[in-house]
Amino acid sequence: MRALTGNPAASRKGRLDIWELLIRLVLIIASLACLLPFLHVVSKSLSSDSFVIANKVFLWPQGFTIEAYKKIFADASILRSLYISVIVTVLFTILGMVLTICAAYPLSRSQLKGRRVITFIFLFTMYFSGGIIPDYMNINNLGLMDTIWSLILPLSFSAFNLLIMKTSLTSGIPVSLEESARIDGAGHFRILLSIVIPLSKPIIATLSLFYAVGRWNVYQDALFYIKHEISLRPLQLKLYYLVIQASESFQLEATQVSLSNPEVLKASVVVFATLPILCVYPFVQKYFVQGVMLGAVKE
Amino acid sequence: MKVASASKTNETALLRNKQGLGYFLQRDWQLYLLLLIPLSFVIVFKYLPMTGLVLAFKDYKIARGVWGSEWVGFEVFRDIFSKPDFTRAVRNTLMLNILDLIFSFTMPIVLALLLNEVKSVRFKRVNQTMLYLPHFLSWVIIGAIAYQLLSQGNGVVNNLIELMGGNRVPFLQEDTHWLISYLAIGVWSSMGWGTIIYLAAISGINPEMYEAATVDGAGRWRKVWNITVPSIRATIVTLLIMNLGKIMEGSFERIFVLQNKATTEYTTTIPVLVYRWGIESGNFSRATAIGLFQSVIGILLVITADRVAKKLGEDGIL
């Protein structure tokens, strides 16, 4: 540590010293640790059985083949799970955003009487909840068990997203703008639709991504609420039974596609289930970082 | 709505221009109407389940319903406290989460400090993109990748170990190894993502402080230790308090995908027990009680941590 204090000016100019190299090395190792596991699974999914059984696949496909993927696309139950996941995610995201905007806009207006109490009612849910069993019984009592709605309705309100949206609207939509619109005779609905929403597109996009990725990745509620309707299983749950629990085998086991090793299939299902996320990842990452930073802003 | 209007009357009484509740309702009815939609959702899906907590104090019989079942006071709690599984679950939950706090909580801080020391913007960006990736994967996918990597029979890590002449390791099939794998997977999935908030805090530091330190002859590590770390202390404390509240919780999804029959010693945690007792065995009273126990302890921990933080001169979160 002492040796380093020798020439402070040099390190500020960005010259590569031994510490800079060491830091970079640590960071490279850390990021490779994040990337390589996935790369391995992709390679495995594209390799032929014999190489996988012989434990010869590391980071590059051996005996390249897409047989496993052919099999996935021939399996109706996996495709249906994908379909359910897409439907649920889209509906959930739309509903989540409607609820967030409907709550955030009024609460961001300082003229609203009682907004502190109402804000508290919303935010309290962040700190205390009934818990797994009361939630489960609630869904049961509402008759939502084994329906697609059990995956859409209960989680659709997020107090955290409300906080972000509210902060953004409070600072982003000045009261003067709203007042001038009111003088021109616009009501709150009109202001919301033609001023607030268009002006808040970036934050709406960000929060929609939060909702969508969140919904896409959760499997706990499906595990609890989708018990008997196997056809309603979203992709993550299907994946759970198929790969982790290995209690389900591929539907079309005896088709023309011949694969004897479940390992290759498992790997390709993992990749298949990750592809949607990977496709949007480069685009959503930036928004996510923004969202997290917004969330970090305390009011 | 009732609570809201009650406070309204209180607040209006204090107003100089003594306008009544009716005035606001009339002026802002559209806003109240908008609020009704999310409020009804929160009431139905968040507050209504809270009434189900009474199950913890009842001997729940399906035939008699929640309200028809008999009150038993703290009998259910006495019952679960005497169960060895409960003691084990509390011990495991505390142990896993404290270890998680030590590793998964500190790793992002270290990474953020390191990332901040890198001057090349491009190098930083490429690294961050890779580090953020695991955050976007679900626990099922992470679990599946973990099995592909770490399984004893054909996991690639074990293949490599064997190739280098070592013995295959039961990473996920034996209790102690499982514990280490569990922690490592936790660090893996969250380390990159956690840096964002610290990097944001670091970017808010006044650069003049570094310049002044440079003039005073401070080296790289001295600046990190005496400027960067103290500047992000408030952020660290806030996140620490929030994490302390979760110390009795732990992610059900994470444990559930990584658990297997061979590793029940450490995988019996509170959320897993709630699932096993409640949803698998249908003992709702018992499972509700253990869930309530966990939330109450969680809230108490947050409040205590917040108090302590404030005593030490930090902002706290409450």
Interface residues (C-beta under 8 A of the other chain):
Chain A: M1 L4 T5 G6 P8 A9 S11 R12 G14 W19 E20 I23 R24 V26 L27 I28 A30 S31 L32 A33 C34 L35 P37 F38 H40 V41 K44 V52 I53 N55 V57 F58 V98 L99 T100 C102 A103 Y105 P106 L107 R109 Q111 L112 K113 G114 R116 V117 I118 I121 F122 T125 Y127 F128 S129 G130 G131 I132 I133 P134 D135 Y136 M137 N138 L142 L153 P154 S156 F157 L162 G187 H188 F189 L192 V213 W216 N217 V218 Y219 Q220 L223 F224 Q236 L237 L239 Y240 V243 I244 E263 K266 A267 V269 V270 A273 T274 I277 Y281 P282 V284 Q285 F288 V289 V292 M293 A296 K298
Chain B: V3 A4 S5 S7 K8 E11 T12 L21 F24 R27 D28 Q30 L31 Y32 L34 L35 I37 P38 L39 F41 V42 V44 F45 K46 Y47 L48 P49 M50 T51 G52 L53 L55 V66 L111 L114 L115 E117 V118 K119 S120 F123 V126 N127 T129 M130 L131 Y132 L133 P134 F136 L137 S138 W139 V140 I141 G143 A144 I145 Y147 Q148 L149 N154 V156 N159 L160 E162 W188 M191 G192 W193 I196 I197 A200 A201 T214 G217 A218 G219 R220 W221 R222 T235 T238 G245 F252 E253 F256 V257 P271 V274 Y275 G278 I279 F284 A287 T288 G291 L292 Q294 S295 I299 V302
